[in-house]
C-alpha cells in the first residue's frame, strides 16, 4: 500500500485519498484525507484537500472548517478563491 512508503508523510496520505476518491471509495478517501491532516495539521495542502473532498461529497458544513483554516494559513491569502467558492450556491 502507498501508506507503507512513509506512514508519517501527509503527502502519502493525501495521494492515497485522491486515489480512493477516483476509485469511488468514499469512506477510505475520507479516512486518508483525515490522516493527512492528523499527520500535518498545519499543512495548507492537507487541509484544502480534506475540505474540497468533503465539499464534493455534499458535506458542506464539515468542509468549511478545513477550507477556512487552509485559506488563513496560506501566505498569499485566499487560495483558489476558497472564500468566494464557499459562498456560491451548491450545484444541483
C-alpha positions, 0 to 999 in steps of 0.5 A: 500500500502507498501508506507503507512508503512513509506512514508519517508523510501527509503527502502519502496520505493525501495521494492515497485519498485522491486515489480512493476518491477516483476509485469511488471509495468514499469512506477510505478517501475520507479516512486518508484525507483525515490522516493527512491532516492528523499527520500535518495539521498545519499543512495548507495542502492537507487541509484544502484537500480534506475540505474540497473532498468533503465539499464534493461529497455534499458535506458542506458544513464539515468542509468549511472548517478545513477550507477556512483554516487552509485559506488563513494559513496560506501566505498569499491569502485566499487560495483558489478563491476558497472564500468566494467558492464557499459562498456560491450556491451548491450545484444541483 
